[in-house]
Amino acid sequence: MSILEAEALDMSALLIQAYELGDWINASEDMAGYLYWKERLAEDSEAQQLIRQFKEKKRKFEECERFGHFHPDYHAALEEVQAAQEQMDKNEAIRAFKDAEAKLDQLLLSISETIAYSVSETIKVPSNNPLPVSGCGSGGCGSGGSCSGNCG
């Protein structure tokens, strides 16, 4: 058996395991909760109305935001977006969907970290958190911030 054949076998085994992992994720409780609340959200007319209102307020704010605080409607538009967000947060379907989405995101991040760190502790793992809390992505070492010492 040549080296290329062995590598092809290794890759096919890796792909099979990746598909199995995908199946396990799809069968998980976190995925079931996410899909349940996604469907409930789609069926909730009040939630859909709140989402439409929020998108409209956000679109208006983004128009004002181009000019920043100097736009005459900037602060009013910002307050409208915040009020619309508060209304959305009071809706059970929206709130539960966001919670289920966060749980699923955490599961996927945990799996990604496990895979990446099994290869190397210095691999960066992307997440949906805009403010990373540890490692090299936390503004240390090469970014001019104080180094946390986790950069390898």
C-alpha positions in Angstrom: 0.0 0.0 0.0 1.4 3.4 -1.0 1.5 6.4 1.3 -1.2 8.1 -0.8 -3.5 5.1 -0.3 -2.9 5.1 3.5 -3.6 8.9 3.6 -6.9 8.4 1.6 -8.0 5.6 4.1 -7.2 7.9 7.1 -9.1 10.7 5.5 -12.1 8.6 4.8 -12.1 7.3 8.4 -11.9 10.9 9.6 -14.8 11.9 7.4 -16.9 9.0 8.7 -16.2 10.0 12.3 -17.0 13.6 11.5 -20.4 12.6 10.0 -21.1 10.5 13.1 -20.3 13.5 15.3 -22.7 15.5 13.2 -25.4 12.9 13.7 -24.8 12.9 17.5 -25.1 16.7 17.6 -28.3 16.6 15.5 -29.7 14.0 18.0 -28.7 16.0 21.1 -31.0 17.6 23.6 -29.6 21.0 22.8 -30.4 20.6 19.1 -33.9 19.4 19.9 -34.6 22.4 22.1 -33.2 24.7 19.4 -35.5 23.2 16.7 -38.5 23.2 19.0 -38.2 26.9 19.9 -37.3 27.8 16.3 -40.6 26.4 15.2 -42.5 28.0 18.1 -40.9 31.3 17.2 -42.0 31.0 13.6 -45.5 30.2 14.6 -45.8 33.0 17.2 -47.4 36.0 15.4 -46.7 38.4 18.2 -43.0 37.5 18.2 -42.9 37.9 14.4 -44.5 41.3 14.7 -41.9 42.3 17.4 -39.1 41.1 15.2 -40.3 43.1 12.2 -40.7 46.2 14.4 -37.2 45.7 15.8 -35.7 45.3 12.3 -37.4 48.5 11.1 -36.2 50.5 14.2 -32.7 49.0 13.7 -32.7 50.0 10.0 -33.6 53.6 10.9 -31.0 53.7 13.6 -28.3 52.4 11.2 -29.2 55.3 8.8 -28.6 57.7 11.7 -25.5 55.9 12.9 -23.7 56.7 9.7 -23.4 60.3 11.0 -23.0 59.3 14.6 -24.1 61.6 17.4 -24.3 64.5 15.0 -27.4 63.2 13.3 -30.5 65.0 14.8 -32.4 61.7 15.3 -29.5 59.6 16.6 -30.5 59.5 20.2 -34.2 59.0 19.5 -33.5 56.2 17.1 -31.2 54.6 19.6 -33.9 54.7 22.3 -36.4 53.2 19.9 -34.1 50.3 19.1 -33.5 49.7 22.8 -37.2 49.8 23.6 -38.0 47.4 20.7 -35.2 45.1 22.1 -36.8 45.2 25.5 -40.2 44.3 24.1 -38.6 41.3 22.3 -36.9 40.2 25.4 -40.3 40.0 27.2 -41.7 37.6 24.6 -41.4 34.0 25.8 -40.8 32.5 22.4 -38.0 34.9 21.5 -36.4 34.6 24.9 -36.6 30.8 24.9 -35.3 30.6 21.3 -32.3 32.8 22.3 -31.6 30.6 25.3 -31.8 27.4 23.2 -29.6 29.0 20.5 -27.0 30.0 23.1 -27.0 26.4 24.5 -26.4 24.9 21.1 -23.7 27.5 20.4 -22.0 26.5 23.6 -22.1 22.9 22.7 -20.6 23.5 19.2 -17.9 25.7 20.8 -17.1 23.1 23.3 -16.7 20.5 20.6 -14.6 22.8 18.4 -12.3 23.5 21.3 -11.9 19.8 22.2 -11.0 19.0 18.6 -8.7 22.0 18.1 -6.9 21.7 21.5 -6.3 18.0 20.8 -4.2 19.1 17.9 -2.5 22.0 19.7 -3.2 24.3 22.7 -2.3 27.4 20.6 -4.9 26.9 17.9 -7.5 29.7 17.9 -11.1 28.6 18.1 -13.6 31.0 16.7 -16.7 31.7 18.7 -19.7 34.0 18.6 -18.6 35.9 21.7 -17.4 39.4 20.5 -15.4 39.7 23.7 -13.1 36.6 24.1 -12.3 35.8 27.7 -9.1 33.9 27.6 -6.1 32.9 25.4 -4.4 34.8 22.7 -7.7 36.2 21.4 -8.1 38.3 24.6 -6.2 41.3 23.4 -2.8 40.1 24.7 0.6 39.4 23.2 0.6 40.6 19.6 -2.3 43.0 19.8 -0.7 45.6 22.2 -2.7 44.4 25.2 -1.2 42.7 28.3 -0.3 39.2 27.6 -2.2 36.5 29.5 0.7 34.0 29.0 -1.6 31.6 27.1 -0.2 32.4 23.7 2.3 29.6 23.6 
